[in-house]
Amino acid sequence: MSNSGLPSNRVSFLAQAPDGAIWAATNAGLARYDGQNWTDLGQVGDATTTQTYSFAVFRGELHVGTWASGKVFRYGGGTTWIDCGRLGQELEVMGMLVHNGQLYAGTLPLAEVYRYTGGETWNRLAQLDTTPEVKYRRAWTMAQFQGRLFCGTLPSGKVWSFAAGTSATHDRELRPGWRHIAASRDGNRLRLFVDGKQVAESAEFDSAKYDLSCELPLRIGAGAGDYFHGRLSAVRLYRGVLSQAELARLIEP
């Protein structure tokens, strides 16, 4: 693979899209690699955008963070990029991540974290790094683990985390072959089972504090940030909570 077809020789970020293609961010726009050729996807934003730094796939669409406009843009096909708004008065959008169905982003120079609320609107959540007498503070990278969003900062060198909502997660690769996955809500706890054995449980929560209304369709195997890479068979929904013994009987040969 060569850089033939890239809009610039300076590549700042690489990511793999849900369709398997590689996306490359450069200081002259974005490009897509399909395994054979690079396709120029055009300049992101106007002349104030000199670098594209971060990628995130949110609800099946590619979103990119930029410098020095401090904006996020959504890919609209061809060479079209749709403005999703600026994060406060920040200059650069750094780490981006979809956590519990919502898009989050960290920034420079104040190391702030924002949540996307739609259109061109972002909600500021917190400033993570308050190191005095420095020009740039960064909320640099983001990751998920055990149902929490983690964000690394510079120059303080700290990692912060928080949970949006309640979840039960199994942060391990499943063994090859068919696996039986079950999730339940029993009172004020969420539980996750693999092959009839409980592998995760949420902390107790007050369900009255959660608004579960949603206009989006129910999708099993597809979330706001990623898709299930495999095959599904015999999907079932139950009105009541099954016991662990009942779950075990479901997977008996």
Buried (B, 14 or more C-beta within 10 A) or exposed (E): EEBEEBBBEEBBBEBEBBEEEBBBBBBBBBBBBEEEEBBBBBBBBEEEBEBBBBBBBBBEBBBBBBBEBBBBBBBEEEBEBEBBBBBBEBBBBBBBBBBBBBBBBBBBBBBBBBBBEEEEEBEBEEBBBEBEEEEBBBBBBBBBEEBBBBBBBBEBEEEBEEBBEBBBBEEEEEEEEEEBBBEBBEEEBBBBBBBBEBBBEBEEBEEEEEEEEEEEEEEEEEBBBEEEEEEEEEEEEEEEEBEEEEBBEEEEE
